Amino acid sequence: MKIHMSSLLPGAQHAKGLAVIIDVFRAFTCAPLLFALGIKKSILVESPPDALDLKQTDPGLILVGEVGGAPIDGFDFGNSPSQLLGADPAFFKGKTVVQRTSSGVQGAIAALPAADEVVLGSYALAKSTAQYILSKDPQEVSLVAMGWNLSVIAPEDEWCARYIAHLLGSDHYDHLQALREIVFHETAQKFFRGDFPYFPKEDPLMCLQRDIYDFVLRVEPEKNLVIVKKINLE
């Protein structure tokens, strides 16, 4: 198994083999949480109008996402795991979510034409994702750290990629060093400073929890949509 480590939009566009698109703060911490809260599937879209158009056709859809970190008018939730966790779980049961974010979602969509298979990555999904990869034993794996807004390296994504590589047996990982670099970096500090209400202080605490779920989230084209499906590990 050859493991490629890459970053940002070019990394997603040139992903090879089985691609893991990593967005720790916060898209792909939100995604598995939504499935744990009971949604049946999610749809990834490039733009807010795409999501709003889908909801106009199906008012039962739940819209989750952000632009530049900020919530979107007409959406039900921002890109905040603590906001999702604070909502009534019954609200999500059996529903379909449409997710739009500025980095992770865009990366997953961009990787689909290039990669053989695309799965979503975060600390919360790391162990289950590594187990899934090992069970499939692909010739090539691409670990893509999406960063901030597709263009700025983010330590939480880079370290999560190293953690998954470590679980696959190919890299050293020091979680204390990872936390040191992540927590004191601007990508986390903007939450702790309380600059904006849509960057709640609780979010980084949730996003840095490791190995919570026992399923994988696989991205698949379906007709003219991009769908995320929950794959339970055997």
Secondary structure, DSSP 8 states (H G I E B T S, - for coil): -EEEEEEHHHHHHT--SEEEEE-TTTHHHHHHHHHHTT-SEEEE-SSHHHHHHHHHH-TT-EEEE-BTTB--TT-SB-S-HHHHHHS-GGGTTT-EEEEE-SSHHHHHHHHTTTSSEEEEE-TTTHHHHHHHHHHH--SEEEEEE--BTTTB--HHHHHHHHHHHHHTTSS---HHHHHHHHHTSHHHHHHHTT-STTS-THHHHHHT--S--SEEEEEEEETTEEEEEEEE--
